[in-house]
Amino acid sequence: MDIYLIGFGKAVFIWGLALTLIPVLIWFERKGAAFIQDRVGPNRAAILGLRLGGFIHNIADVVKLLMKEMLVPRHVSAWYFTLAPFLGITIGLFAFAVIPWADNLRFGRWDIPMQVTSLNAGVLYILSITSLNVYGIVLAGWSSNNKYSLLGGLRSTAQMVSYEIPLGLSIVGIFMVFGTVQLNEIVRGQGDLLFGFLPRWGLFVQPLGFVLFLAAAFAETNRNPFDVPEGESEIVAGYHTEYSGVRFALFYMGEYVAIVLSAAMVTTLYFGGWQIPYLPTNSLVLHASTVLKVLLVTGVIVFSVGVLLCLRYDKRLAGTWPKGDLRNQEGKILATIFAVLVVVHLAGIFLLWPRELPEWGSATVALIAQLSAFAIKLLFFCWMFIWVRWTLPRFRYDQIMRLGWKSLIPLAFANIFVTGLVVLLIDHFMS
């Protein structure tokens, strides 16, 4: 019974993490686009005077999409038309089952893997299940009985088939270097050092594989510069032209789930996953008290900076809104929240500084530190996906096909050959 409860809890956690990141990424998207285009971005909607830099607009959008009528045009295949948006998001969420976000939690008789399930197939499970994502787009395009939707579905099929191949080939080098396809074992292998000082991350042992994987991952998410399946300047909105309300929202959410999944895979395969450079799990557990103090002090510094920035923002905000409008008080409200967090962290430092942690406490601190490292890397690559979208223009269809078949695939085979040769030579000289 405990095993099933733990498994259910891990599934809820990883799905909750992925879904919680969606509104954060939408906010990143809007503010990043506004910054690049020299605009202000969303900054009007507020709840009790809090705009949170435009984040409240996400809540307004959710309410709007929930209230909008979900139209089903005539002459569509209603069953497939309804099924398609659900496939788009659920398939992406299922792929998170094998993503490790920390090392095993060990204390007493417990040894709990920090992934929903540890499959021998590992990465192959993710590649196989994400390849099914094309069915959601194809069904949406075909069942809509709309020429623009059909073109979007056909474009997406060609693009995803073309880039699934280099995506899979690009990580063969990782399998050869680390000798496994299990993601947690690959991450553990990246905890070693190269030449005594350089983390043995996939980025350093497979630099070409990283570039190829990242390019293919951009194409798999159907975002600029690979957004021909929904190219609004050419085919209105592509495969989801006929969708509205919650069904459209599911496609929209599925796109961001794909971003989070791609960022998680890049983090896991090439940037050490949950590994903290020079601090393996044993060291984190052994020095858990020090690690906790460092985390608390870091929190005090970060939230103190937040207080200062909010007070500065409050001065800029003076007189912006009519007298009595709660939005004039946003800077003071946020500064108060950050100040409370500073006090909480200071209290934690005062209470925990002279004490040593129990076994379960040390294991939990190590878990929090590794989860934080994984989250920071994950957010960085999510931000990169957004930044690239608003930096590069859309490629032409023929350019996308040429890049995939004539550049990425040959380079991926060359990378496999060179990696095999290097591994063979190293094994020969080591023996």
C-alpha positions as CSV (number, residue, x, y, z in Angstrom):
1,M,0.0,0.0,0.0
2,D,2.9,2.4,0.8
3,I,4.4,1.8,-2.6
4,Y,1.2,2.7,-4.4
5,L,0.7,5.9,-2.3
6,I,4.3,7.0,-2.8
7,G,4.0,6.3,-6.6
8,F,0.7,8.3,-6.7
9,G,2.3,11.1,-4.8
10,K,5.3,11.3,-7.1
11,A,3.0,11.3,-10.2
12,V,0.9,14.2,-8.7
13,F,4.1,16.1,-7.9
14,I,5.7,15.9,-11.3
15,W,2.4,16.6,-13.1
16,G,1.8,19.5,-10.7
17,L,5.3,20.8,-11.4
18,A,4.7,20.7,-15.2
19,L,1.3,22.2,-15.1
20,T,2.3,24.9,-12.6
21,L,5.1,26.0,-14.9
22,I,2.6,26.7,-17.7
23,P,1.3,30.0,-16.4
24,V,4.9,31.0,-15.4
25,L,6.1,30.3,-19.0
26,I,3.1,32.2,-20.5
27,W,4.1,35.2,-18.4
28,F,7.8,34.7,-19.5
29,E,6.5,34.6,-23.1
30,R,4.5,37.8,-22.8
31,K,7.1,39.9,-20.9
32,G,10.0,38.6,-23.0
33,A,8.2,39.4,-26.2
34,A,7.3,42.9,-24.9
35,F,11.0,43.4,-23.9
36,I,12.3,42.4,-27.3
37,Q,9.7,44.5,-29.2
38,D,10.2,47.5,-26.8
39,R,6.6,47.2,-25.4
40,V,5.3,47.3,-21.8
41,G,3.4,44.0,-22.1
42,P,0.4,43.0,-19.9
43,N,0.1,45.3,-16.9
44,R,-3.6,46.1,-16.3
45,A,-5.4,43.2,-14.7
46,A,-5.2,43.2,-10.9
47,I,-6.5,41.3,-7.9
48,L,-6.7,43.4,-4.7
49,G,-4.2,45.8,-6.2
50,L,-1.7,43.1,-7.2
51,R,-0.8,42.9,-10.8
52,L,2.4,40.9,-10.3
53,G,4.0,42.4,-13.4
54,G,1.1,41.2,-15.6
55,F,0.9,37.7,-14.2
56,I,-2.7,38.2,-13.2
57,H,-3.6,38.4,-16.9
58,N,-3.1,34.6,-17.0
59,I,-6.0,34.2,-14.5
60,A,-8.1,36.5,-16.7
61,D,-7.3,34.4,-19.7
62,V,-8.2,31.2,-17.9
63,V,-11.6,32.6,-17.0
64,K,-12.1,33.9,-20.5
65,L,-11.4,30.5,-22.1
66,L,-13.6,28.7,-19.6
67,M,-16.5,31.0,-20.4
68,K,-16.1,30.9,-24.1
69,E,-18.4,28.6,-26.1
70,M,-16.7,25.5,-27.5
71,L,-18.0,25.6,-31.1
72,V,-18.1,22.4,-33.2
73,P,-18.4,23.3,-36.9
74,R,-20.7,21.3,-39.1
75,H,-19.4,18.4,-41.2
76,V,-16.6,17.6,-38.8
77,S,-15.8,14.2,-37.3
78,A,-17.0,15.1,-33.9
79,W,-15.3,12.2,-32.0
80,Y,-11.8,12.8,-33.4
81,F,-12.4,16.6,-33.3
82,T,-13.0,16.3,-29.5
83,L,-10.2,13.7,-28.9
84,A,-7.4,15.6,-30.6
85,P,-6.7,18.3,-28.0
86,F,-6.7,15.8,-25.1
87,L,-4.1,13.8,-26.9
88,G,-1.9,16.8,-27.3
89,I,-1.5,17.4,-23.6
90,T,-1.8,14.0,-22.0
91,I,0.9,12.4,-24.1
92,G,3.4,15.0,-23.0
93,L,2.5,14.6,-19.4
94,F,2.9,10.8,-19.5
95,A,6.5,11.3,-20.8
96,F,7.4,12.9,-17.4
97,A,7.1,9.5,-15.7
98,V,10.8,8.7,-16.2
99,I,12.3,12.1,-15.6
100,P,14.5,12.0,-12.4
101,W,14.4,15.3,-10.5
102,A,16.7,14.2,-7.6
103,D,18.7,11.3,-6.3
104,N,17.0,8.5,-4.4
105,L,15.7,9.6,-1.0
106,R,17.4,7.3,1.5
107,F,16.9,7.2,5.3
108,G,16.1,4.2,7.5
109,R,14.6,1.4,5.5
110,W,13.4,3.8,2.8
111,D,15.0,4.1,-0.6
112,I,12.6,6.1,-2.7
113,P,13.5,6.9,-6.4
114,M,12.7,10.5,-7.2
115,Q,11.0,9.6,-10.5
116,V,7.6,8.2,-11.0
117,T,8.9,5.0,-12.5
118,S,12.4,3.7,-13.3
119,L,12.1,1.9,-16.6
120,N,14.9,0.0,-18.3
121,A,13.9,1.6,-21.5
122,G,14.5,5.1,-20.0
123,V,15.0,7.6,-22.8
124,L,13.5,5.2,-25.3
125,Y,10.2,5.4,-23.5
126,I,10.1,9.2,-23.9
127,L,11.0,9.0,-27.6
128,S,8.3,6.4,-28.2
129,I,5.5,8.1,-26.3
130,T,6.3,11.6,-27.6
131,S,6.2,10.3,-31.2
132,L,2.5,9.7,-30.6
133,N,2.0,13.4,-30.2
134,V,1.7,13.7,-34.0
135,Y,-1.7,11.9,-33.8
136,G,-3.3,14.7,-31.9
137,I,-2.2,17.3,-34.5
138,V,-3.1,15.0,-37.5
139,L,-6.5,14.2,-36.1
140,A,-7.2,17.9,-35.4
141,G,-6.2,18.9,-38.9
142,W,-8.1,16.1,-40.6
143,S,-11.3,16.1,-38.4
144,S,-11.8,19.9,-38.7
145,N,-12.8,19.5,-42.4
146,N,-10.9,22.8,-43.1
147,K,-8.2,23.2,-45.7
148,Y,-6.0,25.4,-43.5
149,S,-6.3,22.8,-40.7
150,L,-5.5,20.0,-43.0
151,L,-2.4,21.8,-44.3
152,G,-1.3,22.4,-40.8
153,G,-1.7,18.8,-39.9
154,L,0.3,17.7,-43.0
155,R,3.0,20.1,-42.3
156,S,3.3,19.0,-38.7
157,T,3.5,15.3,-39.8
158,A,6.3,16.0,-42.2
159,Q,8.2,18.1,-39.7
160,M,7.9,15.7,-36.7
161,V,8.8,12.7,-38.8
162,S,11.8,14.5,-40.2
163,Y,13.1,15.6,-36.8
164,E,12.3,12.5,-34.7
165,I,15.2,10.8,-36.5
166,P,18.0,13.3,-35.7
167,L,16.5,13.7,-32.2
168,G,16.9,10.0,-31.5
169,L,20.3,9.7,-33.3
170,S,21.7,12.7,-31.4
171,I,21.5,10.9,-28.0
172,V,23.0,7.6,-29.2
173,G,26.4,9.1,-28.2
174,I,25.1,9.7,-24.7
175,F,24.2,6.0,-24.5
176,M,27.7,5.0,-25.7
177,V,29.5,7.2,-23.3
178,F,27.5,6.3,-20.2
179,G,26.6,2.8,-21.1
180,T,22.9,3.0,-20.2
181,V,19.6,4.3,-21.3
182,Q,18.2,4.8,-17.8
183,L,18.0,8.5,-17.1
184,N,18.9,8.3,-13.5
185,E,22.0,6.3,-14.2
186,I,23.0,8.8,-16.9
187,V,22.6,11.6,-14.4
188,R,24.7,9.7,-11.8
189,G,27.4,9.2,-14.5
190,Q,27.5,13.0,-14.9
191,G,28.5,13.4,-11.3
192,D,32.1,12.4,-12.1
193,L,34.9,14.9,-13.1
194,L,36.8,15.1,-16.4
195,F,40.5,15.9,-16.0
196,G,39.9,16.3,-12.3
197,F,38.1,19.6,-12.5
198,L,35.4,19.6,-15.3
199,P,32.0,18.2,-14.6
200,R,31.4,15.1,-16.8
201,W,28.2,16.6,-18.1
202,G,26.8,15.4,-21.5
203,L,27.5,18.9,-22.8
204,F,31.3,18.4,-22.5
205,V,31.4,14.7,-23.6
206,Q,28.9,15.2,-26.4
207,P,29.0,18.9,-27.6
208,L,27.8,18.2,-31.1
209,G,25.1,15.8,-29.8
210,F,23.9,18.7,-27.6
211,V,23.6,21.1,-30.5
212,L,21.8,18.5,-32.7
213,F,19.4,17.5,-29.9
214,L,18.6,21.2,-29.1
215,A,17.8,22.0,-32.7
216,A,15.6,18.9,-33.1
217,A,13.9,19.7,-29.8
218,F,13.0,23.1,-31.1
219,A,11.4,21.5,-34.1
220,E,9.5,19.0,-32.0
221,T,7.8,21.8,-30.0
222,N,6.4,23.4,-33.2
223,R,7.7,26.9,-32.2
224,N,9.6,29.5,-34.0
225,P,11.6,29.1,-36.1
226,F,9.8,25.8,-36.7
227,D,6.2,26.9,-36.4
228,V,5.0,26.1,-39.9
229,P,2.2,23.8,-38.7
230,E,0.4,26.8,-37.3
231,G,1.9,29.6,-39.4
232,E,-0.7,32.3,-38.8
233,S,0.6,34.5,-41.7
234,E,0.1,31.6,-44.1
235,I,-2.6,29.2,-42.9
236,V,-4.5,31.3,-40.3
237,A,-3.7,29.0,-37.2
238,G,-3.1,25.7,-38.9
239,Y,-4.4,22.6,-37.2
240,H,-6.3,24.4,-34.4
241,T,-8.0,27.0,-36.6
242,E,-11.5,25.6,-35.8
243,Y,-10.9,25.2,-32.1
244,S,-12.2,27.6,-29.4
245,G,-12.6,27.7,-25.6
246,V,-11.2,24.9,-23.5
247,R,-10.3,22.8,-26.5
248,F,-8.0,25.6,-27.9
249,A,-6.6,26.0,-24.4
250,L,-5.6,22.3,-24.3
251,F,-3.6,22.8,-27.5
252,Y,-2.1,25.9,-26.0
253,M,-1.1,24.1,-22.8
254,G,0.2,21.1,-24.7
255,E,2.7,23.4,-26.4
256,Y,4.1,24.6,-23.1
257,V,4.1,21.0,-21.7
258,A,6.3,20.1,-24.7
259,I,8.6,23.0,-23.8
260,V,9.0,21.8,-20.2
261,L,9.6,18.3,-21.3
262,S,12.2,19.3,-23.8
263,A,13.9,21.5,-21.3
264,A,13.8,18.6,-18.7
265,M,15.5,16.3,-21.3
266,V,18.2,18.8,-22.2
267,T,18.9,19.3,-18.4
268,T,18.9,15.6,-17.7
269,L,21.0,14.4,-20.7
270,Y,23.5,17.3,-21.1
271,F,23.6,19.5,-18.0
272,G,23.9,17.0,-15.2
273,G,20.2,16.8,-14.3
274,W,19.9,17.1,-10.5
275,Q,23.7,17.0,-10.0
276,I,25.3,20.0,-8.2
277,P,28.9,20.3,-9.5
278,Y,31.5,19.1,-7.0
279,L,28.7,18.2,-4.5
280,P,27.6,14.5,-4.9
281,T,24.7,13.2,-2.9
282,N,26.9,11.7,-0.1
283,S,28.6,15.1,0.5
284,L,25.2,16.9,0.6
285,V,23.9,14.4,3.2
286,L,27.1,14.6,5.2
287,H,27.1,18.4,5.3
288,A,23.3,18.9,5.3
289,S,23.4,21.4,8.2
290,T,25.8,23.6,6.3
291,V,23.8,23.2,3.1
292,L,20.6,24.2,4.9
293,K,22.3,27.3,6.4
294,V,23.6,28.3,3.0
295,L,20.1,27.9,1.5
296,L,18.5,30.0,4.3
297,V,21.2,32.7,4.0
298,T,20.7,32.8,0.2
299,G,16.9,33.2,0.8
300,V,17.5,36.1,3.1
301,I,19.7,37.8,0.5
302,V,17.3,37.2,-2.4
303,F,14.2,38.3,-0.6
304,S,16.0,41.4,0.8
305,V,16.9,42.4,-2.7
306,G,13.2,41.8,-3.5
307,V,12.2,44.2,-0.7
308,L,14.5,46.9,-2.1
309,L,13.4,46.5,-5.7
310,C,9.7,46.6,-4.6
311,L,10.3,49.9,-2.6
312,R,12.0,51.4,-5.7
313,Y,9.1,50.2,-7.8
314,D,6.7,51.9,-5.4
315,K,8.3,55.2,-5.9
316,R,8.0,54.9,-9.7
317,L,4.4,53.8,-9.3
318,A,3.4,57.0,-7.3
319,G,0.5,58.7,-9.1
320,T,0.1,56.2,-11.9
321,W,-3.4,55.3,-11.1
322,P,-6.4,57.4,-9.8
323,K,-6.4,58.2,-6.1
324,G,-7.7,55.4,-4.0
325,D,-6.9,52.7,-6.6
326,L,-5.3,49.7,-4.9
327,R,-2.9,49.3,-7.7
328,N,-1.0,52.3,-6.4
329,Q,-0.2,50.2,-3.3
330,E,1.2,47.2,-5.2
331,G,4.9,48.1,-4.5
332,K,4.2,48.3,-0.7
333,I,2.2,45.1,-0.7
334,L,4.9,43.1,-2.5
335,A,7.6,44.7,-0.3
336,T,5.7,43.5,2.8
337,I,5.4,40.0,1.5
338,F,9.1,39.8,0.8
339,A,9.9,41.3,4.2
340,V,7.8,38.5,5.9
341,L,9.8,35.9,3.9
342,V,13.1,37.5,5.1
343,V,11.9,37.2,8.7
344,V,10.9,33.6,8.2
345,H,14.3,32.7,6.8
346,L,16.1,34.6,9.6
347,A,14.0,32.7,12.2
348,G,15.0,29.5,10.5
349,I,18.7,30.5,10.7
350,F,18.3,31.4,14.4
351,L,16.5,28.1,15.3
352,L,18.6,25.7,13.2
353,W,22.1,27.2,13.4
354,P,23.4,25.4,16.5
355,R,21.7,22.1,15.8
356,E,22.6,19.0,13.8
357,L,19.9,17.4,11.6
358,P,18.5,13.9,12.1
359,E,19.0,11.3,9.4
360,W,15.7,12.1,7.7
361,G,16.4,15.8,7.9
362,S,19.8,15.5,6.2
363,A,18.2,13.4,3.4
364,T,15.5,15.9,2.9
365,V,17.9,18.9,2.7
366,A,19.9,17.0,0.1
367,L,16.7,16.3,-1.8
368,I,15.7,20.0,-1.7
369,A,19.2,21.1,-2.9
370,Q,19.1,18.7,-5.8
371,L,15.5,19.6,-6.7
372,S,16.5,23.3,-6.7
373,A,19.4,22.6,-9.0
374,F,17.2,20.7,-11.4
375,A,14.6,23.5,-11.3
376,I,17.1,26.3,-12.0
377,K,18.5,24.4,-15.0
378,L,15.0,23.6,-16.2
379,L,13.8,27.2,-16.0
380,F,16.9,28.4,-17.9
381,F,16.2,26.2,-20.9
382,C,12.5,27.1,-20.8
383,W,13.5,30.7,-21.0
384,M,15.9,29.8,-23.9
385,F,13.0,28.3,-25.8
386,I,11.0,31.5,-25.4
387,W,13.9,33.8,-26.2
388,V,14.7,32.0,-29.4
389,R,11.0,32.2,-30.5
390,W,11.0,35.9,-30.4
391,T,14.5,36.3,-31.9
392,L,14.4,34.2,-35.1
393,P,11.9,34.4,-37.9
394,R,10.0,31.4,-39.2
395,F,12.0,29.1,-41.6
396,R,10.5,28.3,-45.0
397,Y,9.1,24.7,-45.3
398,D,11.9,23.7,-47.7
399,Q,14.5,25.1,-45.4
400,I,13.1,23.1,-42.5
401,M,13.2,19.9,-44.6
402,R,16.7,20.6,-45.9
403,L,18.0,21.3,-42.4
404,G,16.6,18.1,-41.0
405,W,17.5,15.6,-43.8
406,K,20.7,17.1,-45.3
407,S,22.3,18.6,-42.2
408,L,21.2,17.2,-38.9
409,I,20.9,13.5,-39.8
410,P,24.4,13.3,-41.5
411,L,25.9,15.2,-38.6
412,A,24.2,12.8,-36.1
413,F,25.7,9.8,-37.9
414,A,29.1,11.4,-37.9
415,N,28.8,12.1,-34.2
416,I,28.0,8.4,-33.6
417,F,31.0,7.3,-35.6
418,V,33.4,9.7,-33.9
419,T,32.0,8.8,-30.4
420,G,32.4,5.1,-31.1
421,L,35.9,5.6,-32.3
422,V,36.9,7.6,-29.2
423,V,35.2,5.1,-26.8
424,L,37.0,2.3,-28.5
425,L,40.4,4.0,-28.3
426,I,39.9,4.9,-24.6
427,D,38.9,1.3,-23.8
428,H,42.0,0.0,-25.7
429,F,44.5,2.3,-23.9
430,M,42.8,1.8,-20.5
431,S,43.1,-2.0,-20.8
